[in-house]
């Protein structure tokens, strides 16, 4: 049985609501909200989705308190709490849909 096309999975990213179709990755949910970056490098450069297949580490996020999760590989689940990856001193990324890209 296939999922209802109108069905949505609801979660949060840095306290803001996000949603996606069942089976969509965390990265897909973030991209669908217009976010192109959700962490920063040690040098402060924005990072988000790059390879989309789990090879690189550009899309790292914290999921339900567990850091170092690849957003492209984890399906979004109901109630999931996703946070931007901390910077070099545990700072949260300040990237938004208007700042930077994923390269």
Buried (B, 14 or more C-beta within 10 A) or exposed (E): EEEEEEEBBBBBBBEEEBBBBBEBBBBBBBBEBEBBBBBBEEEEEBBBBBEBEEEBEBBBBBBEEEEEBBBBBBBBEEEBEBBBBBBEEEEBBEBBEEEBEBE
